[in-house]
Amino acid sequence: MGLRRSMVDLLRISDLLSILNLSFGFISIAFSLSGEYWLSLSFILLSILSDGLDGLVARSLGEGELGERIDSLADMVSFSIAPSALAYSLYRSIYIMPFLILYLGCSAIRLSAYHLFKKEDSFVGLPVSACCLMISSACMFSMDVLPMDIMLIVLSLDMVSKIPYPKVDGFIGSVALILILSVLI
């Protein structure tokens, strides 16, 4: 009987950044439940930043055995459950519930199938993080429930569509990072 590796031995630096993403998502949910909506949005933005950093670190240092799995689980919490909790906490309407469930379902499908449709230069379907950012921003600008329902339908279906979207990196990625940081400050 040889020595067995522990689960912790499988962790890489990029995995720790995914756990940070997951933690920020949980904190966002907690703030949504306590009515601290701007703080909830701030932690969603921090989740997006840590997700971007984990991808950058994974590409430069190499991804471990847990990488894709832990990243998808963290993204489900931060980019699907957290914005859904924010939207429900703000609207408190039974009429938004089916559309949030659709969003959660399509997010789960997209995150589960992401690695099957992975391309170097583009995404197939709208990324969950982009949908999360749009939903969270719309929540903070007091959008009425009907337009929010429509937005949830469109974004949900777009996540699982065949529409290609360019990857945001290089100069555009840097500008996006600066914008997110300036909103947080």
C-alpha positions as CSV (number, residue, x, y, z in Angstrom):
1,M,0.0,0.0,0.0
2,G,1.7,3.2,-1.2
3,L,1.3,6.7,0.1
4,R,-1.8,8.5,-1.2
5,R,-1.9,12.1,-2.2
6,S,-4.3,14.3,-0.3
7,M,-6.9,16.4,-2.1
8,V,-5.0,19.5,-0.9
9,D,-1.9,18.3,-2.7
10,L,-3.8,18.7,-6.0
11,L,-4.3,22.5,-5.5
12,R,-2.4,25.0,-7.6
13,I,-2.2,28.7,-7.2
14,S,-4.9,29.2,-9.9
15,D,-7.2,26.9,-7.9
16,L,-6.7,29.1,-4.8
17,L,-7.8,32.1,-7.0
18,S,-10.9,30.1,-8.0
19,I,-11.6,29.5,-4.3
20,L,-11.2,33.3,-3.8
21,N,-13.8,33.8,-6.6
22,L,-16.1,31.3,-4.8
23,S,-15.7,33.1,-1.5
24,F,-16.5,36.5,-3.1
25,G,-19.6,34.9,-4.6
26,F,-20.7,33.7,-1.2
27,I,-20.1,37.1,0.4
28,S,-22.1,38.7,-2.4
29,I,-25.0,36.4,-1.7
30,A,-24.8,37.1,2.0
31,F,-24.9,40.9,1.3
32,S,-27.9,40.4,-1.0
33,L,-29.8,38.6,1.7
34,S,-29.0,41.3,4.2
35,G,-30.1,44.1,1.8
36,E,-26.6,45.5,1.2
37,Y,-27.0,45.6,-2.6
38,W,-24.1,47.8,-3.5
39,L,-21.8,45.6,-1.4
40,S,-23.2,42.6,-3.1
41,L,-22.4,44.1,-6.5
42,S,-18.9,45.0,-5.4
43,F,-18.2,41.4,-4.4
44,I,-19.6,40.2,-7.8
45,L,-17.1,42.5,-9.5
46,L,-14.3,41.1,-7.2
47,S,-15.4,37.6,-8.4
48,I,-15.0,38.6,-12.0
49,L,-11.5,40.0,-11.3
50,S,-10.4,36.9,-9.4
51,D,-11.8,34.7,-12.2
52,G,-9.8,36.6,-14.7
53,L,-6.7,36.3,-12.6
54,D,-7.2,32.6,-12.1
55,G,-7.3,32.1,-15.9
56,L,-4.2,34.2,-16.4
57,V,-2.3,32.3,-13.7
58,A,-3.5,28.9,-15.0
59,R,-2.3,29.8,-18.6
60,S,1.1,31.0,-17.4
61,L,1.9,28.4,-14.6
62,G,-0.2,25.5,-15.9
63,E,-3.5,24.1,-14.7
64,G,-3.7,21.3,-12.2
65,E,-6.0,18.4,-12.1
66,L,-8.7,20.3,-10.2
67,G,-8.5,23.5,-12.4
68,E,-11.4,23.2,-14.8
69,R,-13.7,21.6,-12.2
70,I,-13.1,24.0,-9.4
71,D,-13.3,27.0,-11.7
72,S,-16.7,25.9,-13.1
73,L,-18.1,25.4,-9.5
74,A,-16.8,28.8,-8.4
75,D,-18.3,30.4,-11.5
76,M,-21.7,28.8,-10.8
77,V,-21.8,30.4,-7.4
78,S,-20.4,33.8,-8.3
79,F,-21.9,34.3,-11.8
80,S,-25.2,32.4,-11.5
81,I,-26.3,32.1,-7.9
82,A,-25.0,35.5,-6.7
83,P,-26.7,37.6,-9.4
84,S,-29.8,35.6,-9.0
85,A,-29.8,36.2,-5.2
86,L,-29.2,39.9,-5.9
87,A,-32.1,40.1,-8.4
88,Y,-34.5,38.2,-6.2
89,S,-33.6,40.2,-3.1
90,L,-34.2,43.5,-5.0
91,Y,-37.4,42.6,-6.8
92,R,-39.0,40.2,-4.3
93,S,-41.5,39.1,-6.9
94,I,-42.7,35.7,-7.7
95,Y,-42.8,36.8,-11.4
96,I,-39.0,36.9,-11.6
97,M,-38.6,33.4,-10.1
98,P,-39.1,31.3,-13.3
99,F,-36.7,33.5,-15.2
100,L,-34.0,33.2,-12.5
101,I,-34.5,29.4,-12.6
102,L,-34.0,29.5,-16.4
103,Y,-30.9,31.6,-16.0
104,L,-29.5,29.2,-13.4
105,G,-30.3,26.2,-15.6
106,C,-28.7,27.7,-18.7
107,S,-25.7,28.8,-16.6
108,A,-25.2,25.2,-15.3
109,I,-25.4,23.9,-18.9
110,R,-23.0,26.4,-20.2
111,L,-20.4,25.9,-17.4
112,S,-20.7,22.1,-17.7
113,A,-20.2,22.2,-21.5
114,Y,-17.7,25.0,-21.7
115,H,-14.7,22.7,-22.1
116,L,-16.4,20.7,-24.8
117,F,-16.8,23.8,-27.0
118,K,-13.6,25.6,-26.0
119,K,-11.9,27.7,-28.8
120,E,-8.7,29.7,-28.7
121,D,-10.0,33.0,-30.2
122,S,-13.7,33.0,-29.2
123,F,-16.4,31.8,-26.9
124,V,-19.4,29.8,-28.2
125,G,-22.4,31.5,-26.6
126,L,-22.2,34.5,-24.3
127,P,-19.9,33.9,-21.3
128,V,-21.6,33.5,-17.9
129,S,-19.5,36.3,-16.4
130,A,-20.7,38.8,-19.1
131,C,-24.4,37.8,-18.3
132,C,-23.7,38.2,-14.6
133,L,-22.3,41.7,-15.1
134,M,-25.3,42.7,-17.2
135,I,-27.9,41.3,-14.8
136,S,-26.1,42.8,-11.7
137,S,-25.8,46.2,-13.4
138,A,-29.4,46.2,-14.5
139,C,-30.4,45.4,-10.9
140,M,-28.6,48.4,-9.6
141,F,-30.2,50.8,-12.0
142,S,-33.7,49.9,-10.9
143,M,-34.9,48.2,-14.0
144,D,-38.6,47.2,-13.9
145,V,-39.4,43.5,-13.4
146,L,-40.8,42.9,-16.9
147,P,-37.7,44.2,-18.8
148,M,-35.5,42.3,-16.3
149,D,-37.5,39.1,-17.1
150,I,-37.0,39.7,-20.8
151,M,-33.3,40.3,-20.2
152,L,-33.0,37.1,-18.3
153,I,-34.6,35.1,-21.1
154,V,-32.4,36.7,-23.8
155,L,-29.2,36.2,-21.8
156,S,-30.1,32.7,-20.8
157,L,-30.7,31.6,-24.3
158,D,-27.6,33.4,-25.6
159,M,-25.4,31.5,-23.1
160,V,-26.4,28.2,-24.7
161,S,-26.5,29.5,-28.3
162,K,-24.0,28.8,-31.1
163,I,-23.2,32.5,-31.5
164,P,-19.4,33.2,-31.3
165,Y,-18.2,36.0,-29.1
166,P,-14.6,37.2,-29.2
167,K,-12.4,36.7,-26.2
168,V,-11.5,39.8,-24.3
169,D,-7.8,40.0,-23.7
170,G,-4.9,42.2,-24.6
171,F,-5.7,45.9,-24.8
172,I,-9.5,45.4,-24.5
173,G,-9.0,43.1,-21.5
174,S,-6.8,45.7,-19.8
175,V,-9.4,48.4,-20.4
176,A,-12.2,46.1,-19.0
177,L,-10.0,45.5,-15.9
178,I,-9.4,49.2,-15.4
179,L,-13.2,49.9,-15.7
180,I,-14.0,47.2,-13.1
181,L,-11.3,48.5,-10.7
182,S,-12.5,52.1,-11.1
183,V,-16.1,51.1,-10.3
184,L,-14.9,49.2,-7.2
185,I,-12.9,52.3,-6.0
